[in-house]
Amino acid sequence: MTGNLPSTTDVLIVGAGIAGASLAAALASYRSVLMIEAEEQPGYHATGRSAAFWHESYGGAGVQPLSSASFAALADPAAEFSERPFLSPRTALTIGRAADAGAVDAFVAEFAAKGVEVARLSGAAVADKVPGLRPEWSEAAYEPACSDIDVAALHAAYLRAAKRAGAALAVQAPLRAARREGERWRVETGQGTVEATTIVNAAGAWADRVAAACGIAPVGIQPYRRTMLQVRLDAPVPAALPLVLDVGGGFYFKGESAGRIWLTPHDETPMAPGDVAPDEIDVAVAIDRLQSAVDWPVAAIERKWAGLRSFAPDRRPVFGADRHEPAFVWCAGQGGFGIQTSPAISALLAAELGAPAPGGAIGAVDPMPYSPQRFA
């Protein structure tokens, strides 16, 4: 935004990454909205470092309803929101060794029962999906609906939609402190003071710190470092390679371009909120785990980066009014699935804050499993 910080707003959203921006876009036509962002630009810490895929089973059975319900909004957005879809086709293959057959069976059974399109593969059918896969990785669950997400385009579309609807954005405006004065909050930010009826905590890794600064009890949002690499290979690996995940959670990789992949050791190192960089041990572990699964020679590590993924204790997202203070609303704990669930979470939470209730698949999702009330 330009000019001075507004003196008042109905809803103050702390954080303008994918969580805050999507909520502002869904709500700003019905309530006055101000987003405050601590950084120089929105989406610096988590949104801008995403591995960028929609994977229906990713995050587990507790997250899947939000992911499934969000698909249509990402694949076929309204014309006024975007001229093109945010998804491009890929596939997903969750793999295991022979000893992991039971885990793969359980994975298929769990998600098939929830309506996810998933098929059980073994032996040559698995090898056909991933050229160079070592033969001991003989068991797999195949999901044809996995897609890449254009994260930058989606985040930018949310910010544009929020602005069109009247939302304001202040950058370099971290929340310093907030206190209740009568029926409103008085909030001190890095750009001045503003009064708000409701505070929404969409601060990602900083969510518990923002709560504490507002006199609200934290719910246990823990940030974890996740390492990503872009690897160039001496092997003709196609860009359309599936998203390949270890059923035991030891790695995943996907094609980035011809002969290149994105790779992670699926690390989760507890961290304090802040800017993070990859640790060389995690980089080495990633390469070792890759080479345990495929026989592709590594030519170079072209890029490496890290980001923070933040989880509640039960690893489900947290959105809704605080258990003790209804004028303080949580929108946090989205882990690595906040982008692919953003249409559902933003619409459901906006409805709690004054927007119309969503219809369709999103309207059919029960928000209660994600409410902060579960921590009472």
C-alpha positions as CSV (number, residue, x, y, z in Angstrom):
1,M,0.0,0.0,0.0
2,T,1.0,3.6,-0.3
3,G,0.3,6.4,2.0
4,N,-0.3,6.2,5.7
5,L,-1.5,3.2,7.7
6,P,-5.3,3.4,8.1
7,S,-6.3,4.3,11.6
8,T,-9.0,1.6,11.8
9,T,-10.0,-1.6,10.1
10,D,-12.6,-4.4,10.7
11,V,-10.1,-7.2,10.2
12,L,-6.4,-7.0,10.6
13,I,-4.6,-9.9,9.0
14,V,-1.1,-10.5,10.3
15,G,0.9,-11.9,7.4
16,A,0.5,-11.6,3.6
17,G,1.8,-15.0,2.4
18,I,-0.6,-17.5,0.9
19,A,-2.7,-17.8,4.0
20,G,-3.2,-14.1,4.6
21,A,-3.5,-13.1,1.0
22,S,-6.1,-15.8,0.2
23,L,-8.2,-14.9,3.2
24,A,-8.0,-11.2,2.3
25,A,-9.2,-12.0,-1.3
26,A,-12.2,-14.0,0.1
27,L,-13.2,-11.5,2.8
28,A,-12.4,-7.9,1.6
29,S,-15.7,-7.5,-0.3
30,Y,-17.6,-7.9,3.0
31,R,-15.4,-6.4,5.7
32,S,-12.7,-3.8,5.6
33,V,-9.4,-5.6,5.6
34,L,-5.8,-4.6,6.3
35,M,-2.9,-7.0,5.8
36,I,0.4,-6.2,7.7
37,E,3.5,-8.0,6.5
38,A,6.8,-8.0,8.4
39,E,9.0,-8.3,5.3
40,E,9.6,-6.0,2.3
41,Q,7.5,-8.2,0.1
42,P,4.7,-10.8,0.9
43,G,5.5,-14.5,0.7
44,Y,9.2,-14.4,1.4
45,H,9.6,-17.2,3.9
46,A,7.3,-20.1,3.1
47,T,5.1,-19.3,0.1
48,G,8.1,-18.3,-2.1
49,R,10.0,-21.5,-1.2
50,S,7.4,-24.1,-1.9
51,A,8.0,-27.3,-3.9
52,A,4.9,-26.3,-5.8
53,F,2.6,-29.2,-6.2
54,W,-1.0,-30.2,-5.5
55,H,-1.0,-33.8,-4.2
56,E,-4.4,-35.0,-2.9
57,S,-2.9,-37.3,-0.2
58,Y,-0.1,-35.0,0.9
59,G,-0.3,-34.1,4.5
60,G,-2.3,-37.2,5.5
61,A,-6.0,-38.1,5.8
62,G,-6.7,-35.1,8.1
63,V,-5.6,-32.6,5.4
64,Q,-7.0,-34.5,2.4
65,P,-10.6,-33.0,2.5
66,L,-9.2,-29.5,2.2
67,S,-6.9,-30.5,-0.7
68,S,-9.6,-32.3,-2.6
69,A,-12.1,-29.5,-2.1
70,S,-9.6,-26.9,-3.4
71,F,-8.8,-28.7,-6.7
72,A,-11.5,-27.1,-8.8
73,A,-10.6,-23.5,-7.8
74,L,-7.0,-24.2,-8.7
75,A,-7.6,-26.1,-12.0
76,D,-10.5,-23.9,-13.3
77,P,-10.4,-20.6,-11.5
78,A,-13.1,-17.9,-12.1
79,A,-12.3,-15.7,-15.1
80,E,-12.1,-12.6,-13.0
81,F,-9.6,-14.2,-10.7
82,S,-7.2,-15.6,-13.4
83,E,-7.1,-16.0,-17.1
84,R,-5.5,-19.4,-16.9
85,P,-5.4,-22.4,-14.5
86,F,-2.8,-22.7,-11.8
87,L,-2.3,-26.4,-12.2
88,S,-0.3,-28.4,-14.8
89,P,-0.6,-32.2,-15.0
90,R,1.9,-34.4,-13.3
91,T,1.4,-37.8,-11.5
92,A,2.5,-39.1,-8.1
93,L,4.1,-42.4,-7.1
94,T,4.5,-43.3,-3.4
95,I,7.1,-46.1,-3.4
96,G,8.5,-48.7,-1.0
97,R,10.7,-51.7,-0.9
98,A,9.3,-55.2,-0.6
99,A,9.3,-54.9,3.2
100,D,7.1,-51.8,2.9
101,A,4.3,-53.6,1.0
102,G,2.1,-53.4,4.1
103,A,2.6,-49.7,4.4
104,V,1.8,-49.2,0.7
105,D,-1.3,-51.3,1.0
106,A,-2.5,-49.3,4.0
107,F,-1.8,-46.0,2.2
108,V,-3.9,-47.2,-0.8
109,A,-6.7,-48.5,1.4
110,E,-6.9,-45.3,3.5
111,F,-7.1,-42.9,0.6
112,A,-9.2,-45.0,-1.7
113,A,-11.8,-45.1,1.1
114,K,-11.8,-41.3,1.0
115,G,-12.5,-41.1,-2.7
116,V,-8.9,-40.4,-3.8
117,E,-8.0,-42.0,-7.2
118,V,-5.2,-44.3,-6.3
119,A,-4.0,-47.6,-7.7
120,R,-1.7,-50.3,-6.2
121,L,1.3,-51.2,-8.4
122,S,4.1,-53.7,-8.1
123,G,7.2,-54.9,-9.9
124,A,7.5,-53.9,-13.6
125,A,4.6,-51.6,-13.4
126,V,6.5,-49.5,-10.8
127,A,9.7,-49.6,-12.8
128,D,7.9,-48.4,-15.9
129,K,6.9,-45.1,-14.2
130,V,10.5,-44.2,-13.1
131,P,13.4,-45.0,-15.5
132,G,16.4,-46.0,-13.4
133,L,14.5,-46.9,-10.3
134,R,16.4,-49.6,-8.4
135,P,14.6,-53.0,-8.5
136,E,14.3,-53.3,-4.7
137,W,11.8,-50.4,-4.8
138,S,9.1,-52.7,-6.1
139,E,5.9,-51.5,-4.4
140,A,3.9,-48.3,-5.1
141,A,0.7,-46.3,-4.9
142,Y,0.0,-44.4,-8.1
143,E,-2.1,-41.2,-8.1
144,P,-2.8,-39.8,-11.6
145,A,-4.3,-36.5,-10.4
146,C,-1.2,-34.9,-9.0
147,S,-0.4,-31.5,-10.5
148,D,2.3,-28.8,-10.3
149,I,1.1,-25.4,-8.9
150,D,2.2,-22.1,-10.3
151,V,2.7,-20.7,-6.7
152,A,3.9,-17.2,-7.8
153,A,0.9,-16.7,-10.1
154,L,-1.6,-18.0,-7.4
155,H,-0.2,-15.7,-4.7
156,A,-0.1,-12.7,-7.0
157,A,-3.8,-13.4,-8.0
158,Y,-4.8,-13.5,-4.4
159,L,-3.1,-10.2,-3.8
160,R,-4.7,-8.6,-6.9
161,A,-8.1,-9.9,-5.9
162,A,-7.7,-8.6,-2.4
163,K,-6.7,-5.1,-3.7
164,R,-9.6,-5.0,-6.1
165,A,-12.0,-5.8,-3.2
166,G,-10.6,-2.9,-1.2
167,A,-8.0,-4.6,1.1
168,A,-5.0,-2.6,2.1
169,L,-1.4,-4.0,2.5
170,A,1.4,-2.6,4.6
171,V,4.8,-4.1,4.2
172,Q,7.7,-3.8,6.7
173,A,5.0,-3.6,9.3
174,P,5.5,-6.4,11.9
175,L,3.0,-6.6,14.7
176,R,4.9,-5.4,17.8
177,A,2.1,-5.7,20.4
178,A,-1.7,-5.6,20.7
179,R,-4.1,-5.1,23.5
180,R,-7.9,-5.0,23.9
181,E,-9.4,-1.6,24.5
182,G,-13.2,-2.0,24.9
183,E,-14.5,-3.8,21.8
184,R,-11.5,-3.2,19.7
185,W,-7.8,-4.1,19.4
186,R,-5.2,-1.4,19.6
187,V,-2.3,-2.8,17.5
188,E,1.3,-1.4,17.4
189,T,3.1,-2.2,14.1
190,G,6.3,-1.3,12.5
191,Q,4.5,1.4,10.5
192,G,2.3,2.9,13.3
193,T,-0.8,2.1,15.3
194,V,-4.1,0.8,14.0
195,E,-7.3,-0.2,15.7
196,A,-9.1,-3.4,14.6
197,T,-12.3,-5.3,15.5
198,T,-10.6,-8.7,14.8
199,I,-7.1,-9.9,14.4
200,V,-6.3,-12.8,12.2
201,N,-3.0,-14.6,12.9
202,A,-1.7,-15.7,9.5
203,A,1.9,-15.3,10.5
204,G,3.2,-18.7,9.6
205,A,6.3,-19.7,11.6
206,W,5.7,-16.6,13.8
207,A,2.1,-17.5,14.7
208,D,2.7,-18.4,18.4
209,R,4.9,-15.3,18.8
210,V,2.1,-13.1,17.3
211,A,-0.4,-14.7,19.7
212,A,1.8,-14.0,22.7
213,A,2.3,-10.4,21.6
214,C,-1.5,-10.1,21.7
215,G,-1.8,-11.7,25.1
216,I,-3.2,-14.9,23.6
217,A,-2.0,-18.4,24.7
218,P,-0.1,-20.1,22.0
219,V,-1.4,-23.4,20.5
220,G,2.0,-25.0,19.8
221,I,2.8,-24.0,16.3
222,Q,6.3,-25.4,15.7
223,P,8.4,-24.3,12.6
224,Y,10.6,-26.9,11.0
225,R,13.3,-26.4,8.4
226,R,12.8,-28.2,5.0
227,T,15.7,-28.5,2.6
228,M,15.3,-28.5,-1.2
229,L,17.8,-29.0,-4.0
230,Q,17.8,-28.6,-7.7
231,V,20.0,-31.4,-9.1
232,R,21.4,-31.9,-12.6
233,L,21.8,-35.5,-13.6
234,D,23.9,-37.5,-16.0
235,A,20.8,-39.4,-17.0
236,P,18.0,-38.7,-19.5
237,V,15.4,-38.1,-16.8
238,P,12.2,-36.6,-18.3
239,A,10.7,-33.4,-17.0
240,A,7.4,-35.2,-16.7
241,L,8.7,-37.6,-14.2
242,P,6.1,-38.3,-11.5
243,L,6.4,-36.8,-8.0
244,V,8.1,-39.7,-6.3
245,L,7.7,-40.1,-2.6
246,D,9.1,-42.6,-0.1
247,V,6.2,-44.2,1.8
248,G,8.5,-44.1,4.8
249,G,8.9,-40.4,4.5
250,G,12.6,-40.3,3.7
251,F,12.6,-38.3,0.5
252,Y,10.6,-37.0,-2.5
253,F,11.7,-35.8,-5.9
254,K,10.0,-34.6,-9.1
255,G,11.1,-33.6,-12.5
256,E,12.0,-29.9,-13.0
257,S,13.2,-30.0,-16.6
258,A,14.9,-32.5,-18.8
259,G,17.7,-34.1,-16.8
260,R,16.9,-32.0,-13.7
261,I,14.9,-32.8,-10.6
262,W,13.9,-31.1,-7.4
263,L,14.8,-33.2,-4.4
264,T,14.3,-33.1,-0.6
265,P,15.4,-35.5,2.2
266,H,12.0,-34.7,3.7
267,D,13.9,-33.2,6.7
268,E,12.0,-31.6,9.6
269,T,14.5,-29.9,11.9
270,P,12.8,-27.8,14.7
271,M,13.8,-24.2,14.4
272,A,13.0,-20.8,15.9
273,P,11.1,-18.6,13.4
274,G,13.5,-16.7,11.1
275,D,15.3,-16.8,7.8
276,V,16.8,-20.3,7.2
277,A,19.5,-21.8,4.9
278,P,20.2,-25.4,4.1
279,D,22.6,-27.4,6.2
280,E,25.3,-29.3,4.3
281,I,24.5,-32.5,6.2
282,D,20.9,-32.4,4.9
283,V,22.2,-31.8,1.4
284,A,24.4,-34.9,1.7
285,V,21.6,-36.9,3.1
286,A,19.3,-35.9,0.2
287,I,21.8,-37.1,-2.4
288,D,22.4,-40.3,-0.5
289,R,18.7,-41.1,-0.3
290,L,18.2,-40.3,-3.9
291,Q,21.0,-42.7,-5.0
292,S,19.6,-45.4,-2.8
293,A,16.4,-45.3,-4.9
294,V,17.7,-44.6,-8.5
295,D,20.8,-45.2,-10.5
296,W,21.1,-41.7,-11.8
297,P,24.6,-40.2,-11.6
298,V,24.5,-36.7,-10.1
299,A,26.3,-34.1,-12.3
300,A,25.8,-31.0,-10.1
301,I,23.8,-29.5,-7.3
302,E,22.6,-26.3,-9.1
303,R,20.6,-24.8,-6.4
304,K,19.8,-25.4,-2.7
305,W,17.5,-23.6,-0.4
306,A,15.5,-24.1,2.7
307,G,12.2,-22.9,4.1
308,L,10.1,-23.2,7.2
309,R,7.0,-25.5,7.5
310,S,4.9,-24.9,10.6
311,F,2.7,-27.5,12.2
312,A,0.3,-27.7,15.1
313,P,0.9,-30.6,17.5
314,D,-1.6,-32.8,15.6
315,R,-0.3,-31.7,12.2
316,R,-3.7,-30.4,11.0
317,P,-4.1,-26.8,10.1
318,V,-5.6,-24.4,12.6
319,F,-8.2,-21.9,11.5
320,G,-11.0,-20.2,13.4
321,A,-11.6,-18.2,16.5
322,D,-9.3,-18.6,19.5
323,R,-10.7,-20.8,22.3
324,H,-10.6,-17.9,24.8
325,E,-10.8,-14.7,22.7
326,P,-13.2,-14.8,19.8
327,A,-11.8,-11.6,18.4
328,F,-8.5,-13.3,17.8
329,V,-8.7,-15.7,14.9
330,W,-6.1,-18.3,13.9
331,C,-5.0,-19.2,10.3
332,A,-1.8,-21.1,10.8
333,G,-0.2,-24.5,11.0
334,Q,-0.5,-25.2,7.2
335,G,2.7,-27.2,7.1
336,G,3.7,-28.0,3.5
337,F,0.2,-28.0,2.2
338,G,-1.0,-24.4,2.7
339,I,-0.8,-23.6,-0.9
340,Q,-2.8,-26.5,-2.2
341,T,-5.5,-26.0,0.5
342,S,-5.7,-22.2,0.3
343,P,-9.0,-22.0,-1.7
344,A,-10.8,-24.2,0.9
345,I,-9.3,-22.7,4.1
346,S,-9.7,-19.1,2.9
347,A,-13.4,-19.6,1.9
348,L,-14.3,-21.5,5.1
349,L,-12.6,-19.0,7.4
350,A,-14.0,-16.0,5.5
351,A,-17.5,-17.3,6.1
352,E,-16.8,-17.3,9.8
353,L,-15.8,-13.7,9.5
354,G,-18.7,-12.3,7.5
355,A,-18.5,-13.6,3.9
356,P,-21.2,-15.8,2.5
357,A,-20.8,-19.6,3.2
358,P,-19.1,-21.3,0.3
359,G,-21.0,-23.9,-1.8
360,G,-19.8,-26.9,-3.8
361,A,-17.0,-29.2,-2.5
362,I,-15.6,-26.5,-0.2
363,G,-18.9,-25.9,1.4
364,A,-19.2,-29.6,2.1
365,V,-16.0,-29.6,4.2
366,D,-16.6,-29.6,8.0
367,P,-14.3,-26.9,9.5
368,M,-14.6,-28.2,13.1
369,P,-11.6,-30.6,12.9
370,Y,-9.4,-27.6,12.2
371,S,-10.8,-25.3,14.9
372,P,-8.5,-24.0,17.7
373,Q,-11.3,-25.2,20.0
374,R,-9.7,-28.7,19.7
375,F,-6.9,-27.6,21.9
376,A,-9.2,-26.6,24.8
